[in-house]
Amino acid sequence: MNQTIRQLAFFLSAALALGMGISSAYAEDNGYVQAPVSGVTVKDPFGLCWRTGYWTPAMATQECDPELLPKPEPKPAPVAVVPPAPAPAPVAPKAVEESVTLSVETLFDFDKASLRSEGKEKLDDLASKLRAINVETIIDIGYADRIGSKAYNLKLSQRRAETVKAYLVSKGVPANRILAKGKGEANPVTKPGECRGHKVTRKLIKCLQPDRRVEIDIIGTRTR
């Protein structure tokens, strides 16, 4: 039934077109039948455009055959812009205050101020640790026991402190950062009356060993 109605509509439209004098109204440039005067595309009662005999899909227009027109390419999705990661905050230097106490027996022989090989190893380890520190000041203090005169012990402790300083300087520590000072038999570690006797014996030397020491205080900052 629908096909019959469509055919009738087609013939009525054709008759109407002939009545309008558009038998020669074929537009060579777009493939659709057009009115010769107005140039309007002729349509059937269903609103469909009349196609010419030489019409091809390439002649499709938005008015008559929009579904045959090439679809516009979809716009690419916007690329998300990832902001760069913020630069890491600079590491604030940390204040360093460290104290190291080395036994004189480790550094020197008894009553001597020249470094032993074992003492050099201890100072090598200390110098290696100092490389990670921005050194401001190193206080290098030598001490002696009470054996001998106070004047002698003061000079001996000073010579030992100077020896430690010279060795650290040879390992790259700035000389102007090191304060070397001898304090003789001051500030003993042993308690009064703990080591009795005035005669120099092995027992007395061993008992007073804690008093023979070098104390090193390090002040600076560390960034790693």
Residue, then its C-alpha position, 0 to 999 in steps of 0.5 A: m500500500n505504501q509503495t502504491i502511495r509513493q508511486l502515485a505521489f511520484f507521478l503527481s510530483a512529476a506531473l506538477a513538475l511538467g506543469m511548471g515547465i521543468s522537464s529540462a530542469y536537470a542541474e548538471d552540477n549537483g545531480y538533483v532536479q531543480a525548478p528552472v526559474s527558482g533553482v529550488t530542488v524539486k521534492d516529492p510529497f514525502g520531502l525526498c529530493w528528485r535525483t537525476g539519472y546521472w546522480t551519484p553518492a558523490m553528489a549528495t547534498q546536506e539538503c537532500d542526502p545528509e546521511l551520505l555526506p562524509k562525517p567530520e573527523p572527531k576532534p582529538a581529545p584534549v591532551a591533559v597537561v601534567p604540570p612538572a613536579p615541584a623541585p625538591a626543597p633544598v635540604a637545610p644543613k643540620a648543625v653538628e656537635e660531636s665529641v670523640t675521645l681517643s686513648v693516648e695509648t692508641l695514638f702514642d706510646f707511653d711518654k711519647a708524642s709521635l703517632r703509632s700506626e694504630g693511632k694513624e688508622k684511628l685518625d684516618d677514620l676520623a678524617s674520612k667522617l669529617r668529609a661529610i661535615n662542613v667543619e667550622t671548628i675542631i677543638d683538639i685537647g690533649y691530656a696527661d696523667r699525674i706522673g711527672s711534673k705539671a710543667y712537663n705534662l703540660k708540654l707533653s699534652q700540647r705536643r700530642a695535641e699538635t701532632v693530632k692537628a698536623y695529621l688531620v691537616s695532612k688529610g685535608v682538614p683546614a689548619n685554621r679550623i683546628l684549635a690544638k691545646g694541651k691541658g696537662e694533668a687537668n680534668p682527670v678521669t680517674k677518681p681521687g685515691e683510685c690510683r695510689g702510689h707515686k713510684v712509677t710502676r706498670k700497675l700505676i701506669k695502667c691505672l692512670q691510663p684513662d687520664r691519658r687521652v685526646e678529646i676532639d670536639i667537632i662543630g659544623t653542619r651536615t647536608r647529607 
